[in-house]
Amino acid sequence: MSDVIFLLDTNILSNAAKKKPIPELTAWLVAQKTFAVPFPALIELEDGVVKVSKSHPEKALEYRLWIDRFLEHRFLYPQMSPAVARHYAELHGCGPLKNLWFVDPRKVKTAKPKHDLFIAAIALAYRLPIATLNSKDFALVHRHCPLPGVFDPVASEWTVPLTRSATRKTSRIDTLAIATWSIGGSRASQLTVA
């Protein structure tokens, strides 16, 4: 799998931010040459800081510092593009996936948009397999729109087998550019779709 660049689901990053992350996940992340972080994962991380700050400001500060340190590392950042928008619209318009649009407001205090379809759209546009600790929703997406792969690094299993187009050599990652983040002056490589 050394030639594979994974698109990280938010739960991978959230677990890595814990004081005691899952050891197998930590080992897997360290073994990756590089990985891609989708914009929706960054939204969810930032949303976590905002929510925690209301009741536990000290914990929110710790989480904020972790995010800022994480953003100082180099990783691939898939650029939002017309191809991502097209895939996202197709997924959003797929009736059987409607439960992936919003969290059921009866189960949480505040309804909020879910981001799995957005992450799936990025995976489709860039032909990147998704690394996640919860592959159920992505397996559902795959039934209606074939994904380039879904991998659980803790279980070390492919829920959706890796496609040939998802390897580094045949991926649609055609151009790498350096982007500078405004938060902490972090740097990330930006993926662009040709």
Secondary structure, DSSP 8 states (H G I E B T S, - for coil): -TTB-EEE-HHHHHHHTSSS--HHHHHHHHH-S-EE--HHHHHHHHHHHHHHHHH-HHHHHHHHHHHHHHHTS--EEE---HHHHHHHHHHHT-GGGGGGTB--TTTSSS--B--HHHHHHHHHHHT--EE-S--HHHHHHHHHS--S-EEETTTTEEEE---GGGBTTTSSEEEEEEEE-SSTT-EEEEEEE-
